[in-house]
Amino acid sequence: MTDIIIDIGGELFRATYETKDAPKTVARFRELLPYRDRIIHVRWSGEACWIPMGERDLSIGYENATSYPAPGQIIVHPGHVSGESETEILLAYGPCCFASKAGQLAGNHFLTIRDDLERLAKVGRSVLWDGAKAIEFRAP
């Protein structure tokens, strides 16, 4: 089942919402669709890419939060809740411990890419070595 298409620099991935475990986060993210931005490589978290959202208030708290997203898991940090970091989306493509310059963070796991994880890792490494890429989340 595909709930959403994620386009990272022309590479398409299918993902499913984690509605049961993160209903508020999923509902809020759906309101943002289609969502377009730039994705960059993380600095402290390991093999992951992130979308900084600055002071944007998504008006969600923590639910289904993790500091260790598995490859293909997408989390959102509701920055205003803790004040430790800005609001941001993180997409893990390999081993990851979500962190900022202030230390370990947690984010709501609300989306999962289950297929093409090797290709996702290749795209993630491309972001590391080649720089930011355009990203779009849209309904299928």
N, C-alpha and C positions, 0 to 999 in steps of 0.2 A: 504494500500500500504506500502510495506517495501522497504526502500532504503538501509538500513544497518543493520547488526547484531552486537550487542554489547555483548561480553562475559565477564562477571565479575566473576572471580573465578569459572567458570563452569556454572553460571546462565546466560541464554541467553535472550536477550531483542531485540525486533524489534523497529527500529526508522525510522523516515522520515526526510529528509532534508528540511530546510526552505529556499529553493532556491529562491523564489520570494523576500523575505525580506533580505537575506544575500547571494547574488550570489557570491561575491568574496571569502567570508569565505568558503562556500560550495565547490567551485572550488578548492581552495587551499587544503582543507582537503582531498578531493578525491585523490589528488596527493600523499598524505601520506599513502594511504591504501595499504595493510593492516597495521594498526598502532597498535603496541603492547607496553605496558608500565606497570607501577604499579600505582594503585589508592590508595590514602590515604584519611583520613577524614580531613575536613577543621578544622581550629583552631578558626577563627573569624566569619565565615559566617552563622552559623546555621546548618541546616540539609542538608548537601551536602558533596560530596567527590570531590577530585581534583587530577589532574595530573600535577605536576610541570614540565615545559618544559625548565626552565632556560633561557638562553640568546637566545634561538632559535628564529630566525626572520622569521615569516610566511609571511612577506611582505604584510600585510593587515592592513587596518585602521579600524575605528569603522563603523559598519553598523548593524542596528537592535539591538543596544546595550541596555542592561538592567542591573540594579543592583539587581533586584528582580525576578530571574527566578522562575517559578512555578515548582512544582514536575514533573519530567520527562523532563524538559528542560535542554539542554546542551548548555553551552556558552564557548566561548574562549576569553581570555583576550590577546590582541596583545601587550605584555609588552613593546616593544620598542617605541610604539606610545606615551605613557604618561610618561614612566620612573618610575611610581609609584610602579610597581611590575613586576615580571618576566612574561614571556609568560606562560599561564596555561589554562587548560581545567577544567571546573567545571560542575558537574552533581548534580542538586538539587533533593532531594528525599522527602523533606518536606519544611517547612517555611525557607526562606533563604534571607539574605541581603548580597550580595557579598562584601567582604571586605578583607583588609590585615592589617598588623600592622601599615601601614601608613594611614589607613582610608578606606572609601567606594570606591569601584571600579565599573567598568561596563565592561561587556563582550558581544560579539556578539552571540545572540541566533541563532544557525545554525542547530540544531538537536533536535528532540522531540520524547521521548518515550511516547506513548499514552495509552498503555495497561499494565496491570500487575504492576500498581503503588504501590499496597500494598506489592507485592513481592520485588519491587525495594527498598521500605523503609526498608524491612527486611534485604536486602543485605547491604544497607547503614549503618544500625545500627551494622551489623556484622563487617563492616570495622572499625567503631568506637571502638567496644569492642575487636575485635580479631586481628586487624591490617591490614596492606596493603594486597591487592589482585592483582593478575594479571588481566589485562584488554586488550581486543583486539577489534578493530573496523574492520569489514570486509564486503565486498559485500555479499549479500545473495546468 
